[in-house]
Amino acid sequence: MSPFTEAHFAATLLECGPHVTGELHTPAYDDYLNAVYSYFFTLFPIKAEFFDTKNGRHEWHVFWQEYMGWVEK
């Protein structure tokens, strides 16, 4: 079990990313998305066991949709 929480994860994301650099939908954005995806499942490996790419309600998809909604405001 990871010693990290969703709060640790969120705090780390707020230090960098498209919301800071203003680079949405660019190669830098794609790199950030891939890094966050990897980090999410590194911190929370149990979630990877139940990850279904077709399930839009999975915590990863929900998190990313909420994050992008916040960035685009």
mmCIF file as gemmi writes it, N, C-alpha and C atoms, coordinates in Angstrom:
data_model
loop_
_atom_site.group_PDB
_atom_site.id
_atom_site.type_symbol
_atom_site.label_atom_id
_atom_site.label_alt_id
_atom_site.label_comp_id
_atom_site.label_asym_id
_atom_site.label_entity_id
_atom_site.label_seq_id
_atom_site.pdbx_PDB_ins_code
_atom_site.Cartn_x
_atom_site.Cartn_y
_atom_site.Cartn_z
_atom_site.occupancy
_atom_site.B_iso_or_equiv
_atom_site.pdbx_formal_charge
_atom_site.auth_seq_id
_atom_site.auth_asym_id
_atom_site.pdbx_PDB_model_num
ATOM 1 N N . MET Axp A 1 ? 0.843 -1.189 0 1 0 ? 1 A 1
ATOM 2 C CA . MET Axp A 1 ? 0 0 0 1 0 ? 1 A 1
ATOM 3 C C . MET Axp A 1 ? 0.882 1.244 0 1 0 ? 1 A 1
ATOM 4 N N . SER Axp A 2 ? 0.501 2.198 -0.804 1 0 ? 2 A 1
ATOM 5 C CA . SER Axp A 2 ? 1.273 3.429 -0.927 1 0 ? 2 A 1
ATOM 6 C C . SER Axp A 2 ? 1.072 4.319 0.297 1 0 ? 2 A 1
ATOM 7 N N . PRO Axp A 3 ? 2.163 4.948 0.763 1 0 ? 3 A 1
ATOM 8 C CA . PRO Axp A 3 ? 2.024 5.888 1.879 1 0 ? 3 A 1
ATOM 9 C C . PRO Axp A 3 ? 1.449 7.23 1.421 1 0 ? 3 A 1
ATOM 10 N N . PHE Axp A 4 ? 1.3 7.399 0.117 1 0 ? 4 A 1
ATOM 11 C CA . PHE Axp A 4 ? 0.808 8.659 -0.429 1 0 ? 4 A 1
ATOM 12 C C . PHE Axp A 4 ? -0.713 8.652 -0.515 1 0 ? 4 A 1
ATOM 13 N N . THR Axp A 5 ? -1.275 9.823 -0.516 1 0 ? 5 A 1
ATOM 14 C CA . THR Axp A 5 ? -2.726 9.973 -0.625 1 0 ? 5 A 1
ATOM 15 C C . THR Axp A 5 ? -3.052 10.797 -1.859 1 0 ? 5 A 1
ATOM 16 N N . GLU Axp A 6 ? -4.321 10.853 -2.175 1 0 ? 6 A 1
ATOM 17 C CA . GLU Axp A 6 ? -4.747 11.703 -3.279 1 0 ? 6 A 1
ATOM 18 C C . GLU Axp A 6 ? -4.354 13.16 -3.035 1 0 ? 6 A 1
ATOM 19 N N . ALA Axp A 7 ? -4.285 13.565 -1.779 1 0 ? 7 A 1
ATOM 20 C CA . ALA Axp A 7 ? -3.876 14.941 -1.459 1 0 ? 7 A 1
ATOM 21 C C . ALA Axp A 7 ? -2.42 15.177 -1.838 1 0 ? 7 A 1
ATOM 22 N N . HIS Axp A 8 ? -1.548 14.208 -1.576 1 0 ? 8 A 1
ATOM 23 C CA . HIS Axp A 8 ? -0.149 14.331 -1.996 1 0 ? 8 A 1
ATOM 24 C C . HIS Axp A 8 ? -0.082 14.461 -3.515 1 0 ? 8 A 1
ATOM 25 N N . PHE Axp A 9 ? -0.836 13.618 -4.182 1 0 ? 9 A 1
ATOM 26 C CA . PHE Axp A 9 ? -0.848 13.611 -5.637 1 0 ? 9 A 1
ATOM 27 C C . PHE Axp A 9 ? -1.299 14.963 -6.182 1 0 ? 9 A 1
ATOM 28 N N . ALA Axp A 10 ? -2.4 15.472 -5.666 1 0 ? 10 A 1
ATOM 29 C CA . ALA Axp A 10 ? -2.93 16.752 -6.134 1 0 ? 10 A 1
ATOM 30 C C . ALA Axp A 10 ? -1.965 17.896 -5.855 1 0 ? 10 A 1
ATOM 31 N N . ALA Axp A 11 ? -1.35 17.894 -4.695 1 0 ? 11 A 1
ATOM 32 C CA . ALA Axp A 11 ? -0.406 18.962 -4.343 1 0 ? 11 A 1
ATOM 33 C C . ALA Axp A 11 ? 0.779 18.973 -5.294 1 0 ? 11 A 1
ATOM 34 N N . THR Axp A 12 ? 1.259 17.802 -5.661 1 0 ? 12 A 1
ATOM 35 C CA . THR Axp A 12 ? 2.378 17.714 -6.594 1 0 ? 12 A 1
ATOM 36 C C . THR Axp A 12 ? 1.985 18.255 -7.958 1 0 ? 12 A 1
ATOM 37 N N . LEU Axp A 13 ? 0.802 17.918 -8.418 1 0 ? 13 A 1
ATOM 38 C CA . LEU Axp A 13 ? 0.355 18.369 -9.736 1 0 ? 13 A 1
ATOM 39 C C . LEU Axp A 13 ? 0.222 19.877 -9.819 1 0 ? 13 A 1
ATOM 40 N N . LEU Axp A 14 ? -0.133 20.495 -8.713 1 0 ? 14 A 1
ATOM 41 C CA . LEU Axp A 14 ? -0.333 21.941 -8.731 1 0 ? 14 A 1
ATOM 42 C C . LEU Axp A 14 ? 0.97 22.713 -8.87 1 0 ? 14 A 1
ATOM 43 N N . GLU Axp A 15 ? 2.094 22.026 -8.703 1 0 ? 15 A 1
ATOM 44 C CA . GLU Axp A 15 ? 3.388 22.694 -8.817 1 0 ? 15 A 1
ATOM 45 C C . GLU Axp A 15 ? 3.851 22.823 -10.26 1 0 ? 15 A 1
ATOM 46 N N . CYS Axp A 16 ? 3.222 22.107 -11.166 1 0 ? 16 A 1
ATOM 47 C CA . CYS Axp A 16 ? 3.656 22.142 -12.562 1 0 ? 16 A 1
ATOM 48 C C . CYS Axp A 16 ? 2.481 21.752 -13.442 1 0 ? 16 A 1
ATOM 49 N N . GLY Axp A 17 ? 2.671 21.828 -14.731 1 0 ? 17 A 1
ATOM 50 C CA . GLY Axp A 17 ? 1.63 21.37 -15.637 1 0 ? 17 A 1
ATOM 51 C C . GLY Axp A 17 ? 1.076 22.451 -16.529 1 0 ? 17 A 1
ATOM 52 N N . PRO Axp A 18 ? 0.136 22.072 -17.394 1 0 ? 18 A 1
ATOM 53 C CA . PRO Axp A 18 ? -0.427 23.018 -18.357 1 0 ? 18 A 1
ATOM 54 C C . PRO Axp A 18 ? -1.049 24.246 -17.712 1 0 ? 18 A 1
ATOM 55 N N . HIS Axp A 19 ? -1.556 24.109 -16.502 1 0 ? 19 A 1
ATOM 56 C CA . HIS Axp A 19 ? -2.169 25.269 -15.854 1 0 ? 19 A 1
ATOM 57 C C . HIS Axp A 19 ? -1.128 26.307 -15.467 1 0 ? 19 A 1
ATOM 58 N N . VAL Axp A 20 ? 0.135 25.9 -15.366 1 0 ? 20 A 1
ATOM 59 C CA . VAL Axp A 20 ? 1.225 26.825 -15.053 1 0 ? 20 A 1
ATOM 60 C C . VAL Axp A 20 ? 1.878 27.313 -16.338 1 0 ? 20 A 1
ATOM 61 N N . THR Axp A 21 ? 2.131 26.396 -17.258 1 0 ? 21 A 1
ATOM 62 C CA . THR Axp A 21 ? 2.858 26.741 -18.476 1 0 ? 21 A 1
ATOM 63 C C . THR Axp A 21 ? 1.969 27.32 -19.567 1 0 ? 21 A 1
ATOM 64 N N . GLY Axp A 22 ? 0.648 27.1 -19.461 1 0 ? 22 A 1
ATOM 65 C CA . GLY Axp A 22 ? -0.257 27.593 -20.494 1 0 ? 22 A 1
ATOM 66 C C . GLY Axp A 22 ? -0.153 26.831 -21.796 1 0 ? 22 A 1
ATOM 67 N N . GLU Axp A 23 ? 0.341 25.605 -21.745 1 0 ? 23 A 1
ATOM 68 C CA . GLU Axp A 23 ? 0.574 24.821 -22.956 1 0 ? 23 A 1
ATOM 69 C C . GLU Axp A 23 ? -0.426 23.675 -23.065 1 0 ? 23 A 1
ATOM 70 N N . LEU Axp A 24 ? -1.679 24.003 -23.322 1 0 ? 24 A 1
ATOM 71 C CA . LEU Axp A 24 ? -2.677 22.957 -23.524 1 0 ? 24 A 1
ATOM 72 C C . LEU Axp A 24 ? -2.605 22.433 -24.952 1 0 ? 24 A 1
ATOM 73 N N . HIS Axp A 25 ? -2.796 21.136 -25.107 1 0 ? 25 A 1
ATOM 74 C CA . HIS Axp A 25 ? -2.884 20.483 -26.412 1 0 ? 25 A 1
ATOM 75 C C . HIS Axp A 25 ? -1.619 20.705 -27.247 1 0 ? 25 A 1
ATOM 76 N N . THR Axp A 26 ? -0.48 20.528 -26.627 1 0 ? 26 A 1
ATOM 77 C CA . THR Axp A 26 ? 0.825 20.626 -27.279 1 0 ? 26 A 1
ATOM 78 C C . THR Axp A 26 ? 1.62 19.379 -26.908 1 0 ? 26 A 1
ATOM 79 N N . PRO Axp A 27 ? 2.788 19.171 -27.511 1 0 ? 27 A 1
ATOM 80 C CA . PRO Axp A 27 ? 3.614 18.028 -27.087 1 0 ? 27 A 1
ATOM 81 C C . PRO Axp A 27 ? 3.962 18.073 -25.594 1 0 ? 27 A 1
ATOM 82 N N . ALA Axp A 28 ? 4.147 19.266 -25.045 1 0 ? 28 A 1
ATOM 83 C CA . ALA Axp A 28 ? 4.433 19.375 -23.608 1 0 ? 28 A 1
ATOM 84 C C . ALA Axp A 28 ? 3.233 18.899 -22.795 1 0 ? 28 A 1
ATOM 85 N N . TYR Axp A 29 ? 2.036 19.195 -23.274 1 0 ? 29 A 1
ATOM 86 C CA . TYR Axp A 29 ? 0.804 18.733 -22.625 1 0 ? 29 A 1
ATOM 87 C C . TYR Axp A 29 ? 0.746 17.204 -22.635 1 0 ? 29 A 1
ATOM 88 N N . ASP Axp A 30 ? 1.058 16.615 -23.79 1 0 ? 30 A 1
ATOM 89 C CA . ASP Axp A 30 ? 1.042 15.15 -23.894 1 0 ? 30 A 1
ATOM 90 C C . ASP Axp A 30 ? 2.064 14.523 -22.951 1 0 ? 30 A 1
ATOM 91 N N . ASP Axp A 31 ? 3.239 15.119 -22.863 1 0 ? 31 A 1
ATOM 92 C CA . ASP Axp A 31 ? 4.263 14.617 -21.939 1 0 ? 31 A 1
ATOM 93 C C . ASP Axp A 31 ? 3.769 14.683 -20.5 1 0 ? 31 A 1
ATOM 94 N N . TYR Axp A 32 ? 3.11 15.784 -20.152 1 0 ? 32 A 1
ATOM 95 C CA . TYR Axp A 32 ? 2.582 15.946 -18.798 1 0 ? 32 A 1
ATOM 96 C C . TYR Axp A 32 ? 1.497 14.907 -18.525 1 0 ? 32 A 1
ATOM 97 N N . LEU Axp A 33 ? 0.591 14.732 -19.474 1 0 ? 33 A 1
ATOM 98 C CA . LEU Axp A 33 ? -0.47 13.736 -19.328 1 0 ? 33 A 1
ATOM 99 C C . LEU Axp A 33 ? 0.121 12.35 -19.08 1 0 ? 33 A 1
ATOM 100 N N . ASN Axp A 34 ? 1.109 11.967 -19.865 1 0 ? 34 A 1
ATOM 101 C CA . ASN Axp A 34 ? 1.729 10.653 -19.701 1 0 ? 34 A 1
ATOM 102 C C . ASN Axp A 34 ? 2.446 10.528 -18.364 1 0 ? 34 A 1
ATOM 103 N N . ALA Axp A 35 ? 3.119 11.583 -17.941 1 0 ? 35 A 1
ATOM 104 C CA . ALA Axp A 35 ? 3.824 11.551 -16.656 1 0 ? 35 A 1
ATOM 105 C C . ALA Axp A 35 ? 2.839 11.453 -15.498 1 0 ? 35 A 1
ATOM 106 N N . VAL Axp A 36 ? 1.747 12.196 -15.571 1 0 ? 36 A 1
ATOM 107 C CA . VAL Axp A 36 ? 0.737 12.159 -14.513 1 0 ? 36 A 1
ATOM 108 C C . VAL Axp A 36 ? 0.073 10.789 -14.468 1 0 ? 36 A 1
ATOM 109 N N . TYR Axp A 37 ? -0.228 10.239 -15.629 1 0 ? 37 A 1
ATOM 110 C CA . TYR Axp A 37 ? -0.824 8.902 -15.711 1 0 ? 37 A 1
ATOM 111 C C . TYR Axp A 37 ? 0.078 7.882 -15.024 1 0 ? 37 A 1
ATOM 112 N N . SER Axp A 38 ? 1.349 7.918 -15.35 1 0 ? 38 A 1
ATOM 113 C CA . SER Axp A 38 ? 2.311 6.993 -14.743 1 0 ? 38 A 1
ATOM 114 C C . SER Axp A 38 ? 2.416 7.213 -13.243 1 0 ? 38 A 1
ATOM 115 N N . TYR Axp A 39 ? 2.473 8.469 -12.83 1 0 ? 39 A 1
ATOM 116 C CA . TYR Axp A 39 ? 2.602 8.816 -11.413 1 0 ? 39 A 1
ATOM 117 C C . TYR Axp A 39 ? 1.375 8.358 -10.631 1 0 ? 39 A 1
ATOM 118 N N . PHE Axp A 40 ? 0.2 8.535 -11.223 1 0 ? 40 A 1
ATOM 119 C CA . PHE Axp A 40 ? -1.05 8.13 -10.576 1 0 ? 40 A 1
ATOM 120 C C . PHE Axp A 40 ? -1.006 6.645 -10.218 1 0 ? 40 A 1
ATOM 121 N N . PHE Axp A 41 ? -0.596 5.823 -11.174 1 0 ? 41 A 1
ATOM 122 C CA . PHE Axp A 41 ? -0.596 4.384 -10.934 1 0 ? 41 A 1
ATOM 123 C C . PHE Axp A 41 ? 0.638 3.917 -10.166 1 0 ? 41 A 1
ATOM 124 N N . THR Axp A 42 ? 1.679 4.727 -10.113 1 0 ? 42 A 1
ATOM 125 C CA . THR Axp A 42 ? 2.822 4.416 -9.253 1 0 ? 42 A 1
ATOM 126 C C . THR Axp A 42 ? 2.442 4.64 -7.798 1 0 ? 42 A 1
ATOM 127 N N . LEU Axp A 43 ? 1.77 5.752 -7.522 1 0 ? 43 A 1
ATOM 128 C CA . LEU Axp A 43 ? 1.348 6.051 -6.157 1 0 ? 43 A 1
ATOM 129 C C . LEU Axp A 43 ? 0.214 5.148 -5.692 1 0 ? 43 A 1
ATOM 130 N N . PHE Axp A 44 ? -0.65 4.777 -6.611 1 0 ? 44 A 1
ATOM 131 C CA . PHE Axp A 44 ? -1.843 3.997 -6.258 1 0 ? 44 A 1
ATOM 132 C C . PHE Axp A 44 ? -1.906 2.73 -7.109 1 0 ? 44 A 1
ATOM 133 N N . PRO Axp A 45 ? -0.966 1.793 -6.891 1 0 ? 45 A 1
ATOM 134 C CA . PRO Axp A 45 ? -0.892 0.602 -7.753 1 0 ? 45 A 1
ATOM 135 C C . PRO Axp A 45 ? -2.143 -0.267 -7.708 1 0 ? 45 A 1
ATOM 136 N N . ILE Axp A 46 ? -2.846 -0.252 -6.61 1 0 ? 46 A 1
ATOM 137 C CA . ILE Axp A 46 ? -4.059 -1.066 -6.516 1 0 ? 46 A 1
ATOM 138 C C . ILE Axp A 46 ? -5.093 -0.62 -7.544 1 0 ? 46 A 1
ATOM 139 N N . LYS Axp A 47 ? -5.073 0.662 -7.907 1 0 ? 47 A 1
ATOM 140 C CA . LYS Axp A 47 ? -6.034 1.173 -8.883 1 0 ? 47 A 1
ATOM 141 C C . LYS Axp A 47 ? -5.736 0.635 -10.283 1 0 ? 47 A 1
ATOM 142 N N . ALA Axp A 48 ? -4.478 0.323 -10.559 1 0 ? 48 A 1
ATOM 143 C CA . ALA Axp A 48 ? -4.105 -0.207 -11.87 1 0 ? 48 A 1
ATOM 144 C C . ALA Axp A 48 ? -4.708 -1.586 -12.098 1 0 ? 48 A 1
ATOM 145 N N . GLU Axp A 49 ? -4.879 -2.349 -11.03 1 0 ? 49 A 1
ATOM 146 C CA . GLU Axp A 49 ? -5.435 -3.692 -11.163 1 0 ? 49 A 1
ATOM 147 C C . GLU Axp A 49 ? -6.866 -3.66 -11.679 1 0 ? 49 A 1
ATOM 148 N N . PHE Axp A 50 ? -7.566 -2.577 -11.413 1 0 ? 50 A 1
ATOM 149 C CA . PHE Axp A 50 ? -8.965 -2.473 -11.794 1 0 ? 50 A 1
ATOM 150 C C . PHE Axp A 50 ? -9.178 -1.447 -12.902 1 0 ? 50 A 1
ATOM 151 N N . PHE Axp A 51 ? -8.089 -1.021 -13.553 1 0 ? 51 A 1
ATOM 152 C CA . PHE Axp A 51 ? -8.196 0.008 -14.579 1 0 ? 51 A 1
ATOM 153 C C . PHE Axp A 51 ? -8.745 -0.582 -15.866 1 0 ? 51 A 1
ATOM 154 N N . ASP Axp A 52 ? -9.813 -0.001 -16.348 1 0 ? 52 A 1
ATOM 155 C CA . ASP Axp A 52 ? -10.446 -0.418 -17.591 1 0 ? 52 A 1
ATOM 156 C C . ASP Axp A 52 ? -10.494 0.811 -18.487 1 0 ? 52 A 1
ATOM 157 N N . THR Axp A 53 ? -9.761 0.774 -19.592 1 0 ? 53 A 1
ATOM 158 C CA . THR Axp A 53 ? -9.67 1.955 -20.449 1 0 ? 53 A 1
ATOM 159 C C . THR Axp A 53 ? -11.016 2.367 -21.026 1 0 ? 53 A 1
ATOM 160 N N . LYS Axp A 54 ? -11.987 1.462 -21.015 1 0 ? 54 A 1
ATOM 161 C CA . LYS Axp A 54 ? -13.306 1.792 -21.55 1 0 ? 54 A 1
ATOM 162 C C . LYS Axp A 54 ? -14.238 2.343 -20.478 1 0 ? 54 A 1
ATOM 163 N N . ASN Axp A 55 ? -13.795 2.323 -19.246 1 0 ? 55 A 1
ATOM 164 C CA . ASN Axp A 55 ? -14.635 2.777 -18.143 1 0 ? 55 A 1
ATOM 165 C C . ASN Axp A 55 ? -14.337 4.239 -17.835 1 0 ? 55 A 1
ATOM 166 N N . GLY Axp A 56 ? -15.174 5.13 -18.345 1 0 ? 56 A 1
ATOM 167 C CA . GLY Axp A 56 ? -14.97 6.557 -18.131 1 0 ? 56 A 1
ATOM 168 C C . GLY Axp A 56 ? -15.203 7.007 -16.701 1 0 ? 56 A 1
ATOM 169 N N . ARG Axp A 57 ? -15.691 6.107 -15.842 1 0 ? 57 A 1
ATOM 170 C CA . ARG Axp A 57 ? -15.937 6.459 -14.445 1 0 ? 57 A 1
ATOM 171 C C . ARG Axp A 57 ? -14.76 6.085 -13.553 1 0 ? 57 A 1
ATOM 172 N N . HIS Axp A 58 ? -13.724 5.491 -14.12 1 0 ? 58 A 1
ATOM 173 C CA . HIS Axp A 58 ? -12.561 5.132 -13.315 1 0 ? 58 A 1
ATOM 174 C C . HIS Axp A 58 ? -11.946 6.391 -12.72 1 0 ? 58 A 1
ATOM 175 N N . GLU Axp A 59 ? -11.338 6.254 -11.541 1 0 ? 59 A 1
ATOM 176 C CA . GLU Axp A 59 ? -10.768 7.408 -10.832 1 0 ? 59 A 1
ATOM 177 C C . GLU Axp A 59 ? -9.816 8.211 -11.705 1 0 ? 59 A 1
ATOM 178 N N . TRP Axp A 60 ? -9.044 7.528 -12.555 1 0 ? 60 A 1
ATOM 179 C CA . TRP Axp A 60 ? -8.101 8.251 -13.42 1 0 ? 60 A 1
ATOM 180 C C . TRP Axp A 60 ? -8.852 9.176 -14.373 1 0 ? 60 A 1
ATOM 181 N N . HIS Axp A 61 ? -9.859 8.637 -15.073 1 0 ? 61 A 1
ATOM 182 C CA . HIS Axp A 61 ? -10.608 9.44 -16.03 1 0 ? 61 A 1
ATOM 183 C C . HIS Axp A 61 ? -11.332 10.588 -15.343 1 0 ? 61 A 1
ATOM 184 N N . VAL Axp A 62 ? -11.948 10.296 -14.227 1 0 ? 62 A 1
ATOM 185 C CA . VAL Axp A 62 ? -12.676 11.326 -13.487 1 0 ? 62 A 1
ATOM 186 C C . VAL Axp A 62 ? -11.718 12.42 -13.032 1 0 ? 62 A 1
ATOM 187 N N . PHE Axp A 63 ? -10.57 12.002 -12.487 1 0 ? 63 A 1
ATOM 188 C CA . PHE Axp A 63 ? -9.578 12.977 -12.049 1 0 ? 63 A 1
ATOM 189 C C . PHE Axp A 63 ? -9.144 13.87 -13.217 1 0 ? 63 A 1
ATOM 190 N N . TRP Axp A 64 ? -8.771 13.266 -14.35 1 0 ? 64 A 1
ATOM 191 C CA . TRP Axp A 64 ? -8.244 14.044 -15.467 1 0 ? 64 A 1
ATOM 192 C C . TRP Axp A 64 ? -9.308 14.976 -16.038 1 0 ? 64 A 1
ATOM 193 N N . GLN Axp A 65 ? -10.545 14.53 -16.133 1 0 ? 65 A 1
ATOM 194 C CA . GLN Axp A 65 ? -11.614 15.393 -16.636 1 0 ? 65 A 1
ATOM 195 C C . GLN Axp A 65 ? -11.833 16.586 -15.71 1 0 ? 65 A 1
ATOM 196 N N . GLU Axp A 66 ? -11.809 16.35 -14.419 1 0 ? 66 A 1
ATOM 197 C CA . GLU Axp A 66 ? -11.975 17.45 -13.464 1 0 ? 66 A 1
ATOM 198 C C . GLU Axp A 66 ? -10.792 18.406 -13.527 1 0 ? 66 A 1
ATOM 199 N N . TYR Axp A 67 ? -9.595 17.85 -13.65 1 0 ? 67 A 1
ATOM 200 C CA . TYR Axp A 67 ? -8.397 18.687 -13.745 1 0 ? 67 A 1
ATOM 201 C C . TYR Axp A 67 ? -8.465 19.565 -14.996 1 0 ? 67 A 1
ATOM 202 N N . MET Axp A 68 ? -8.792 18.971 -16.139 1 0 ? 68 A 1
ATOM 203 C CA . MET Axp A 68 ? -8.84 19.746 -17.372 1 0 ? 68 A 1
ATOM 204 C C . MET Axp A 68 ? -9.946 20.799 -17.323 1 0 ? 68 A 1
ATOM 205 N N . GLY Axp A 69 ? -11.055 20.483 -16.702 1 0 ? 69 A 1
ATOM 206 C CA . GLY Axp A 69 ? -12.109 21.478 -16.529 1 0 ? 69 A 1
ATOM 207 C C . GLY Axp A 69 ? -11.625 22.657 -15.719 1 0 ? 69 A 1
ATOM 208 N N . TRP Axp A 70 ? -10.849 22.376 -14.687 1 0 ? 70 A 1
ATOM 209 C CA . TRP Axp A 70 ? -10.29 23.435 -13.84 1 0 ? 70 A 1
ATOM 210 C C . TRP Axp A 70 ? -9.275 24.264 -14.622 1 0 ? 70 A 1
ATOM 211 N N . VAL Axp A 71 ? -8.412 23.606 -15.404 1 0 ? 71 A 1
ATOM 212 C CA . VAL Axp A 71 ? -7.387 24.313 -16.174 1 0 ? 71 A 1
ATOM 213 C C . VAL Axp A 71 ? -8.034 25.247 -17.194 1 0 ? 71 A 1
ATOM 214 N N . GLU Axp A 72 ? -9.075 24.785 -17.832 1 0 ? 72 A 1
ATOM 215 C CA . GLU Axp A 72 ? -9.676 25.55 -18.923 1 0 ? 72 A 1
ATOM 216 C C . GLU Axp A 72 ? -10.583 26.683 -18.451 1 0 ? 72 A 1
ATOM 217 N N . LYS Axp A 73 ? -10.808 26.801 -17.151 1 0 ? 73 A 1
ATOM 218 C CA . LYS Axp A 73 ? -11.638 27.903 -16.63 1 0 ? 73 A 1
ATOM 219 C C . LYS Axp A 73 ? -10.92 29.224 -16.729 1 0 ? 73 A 1
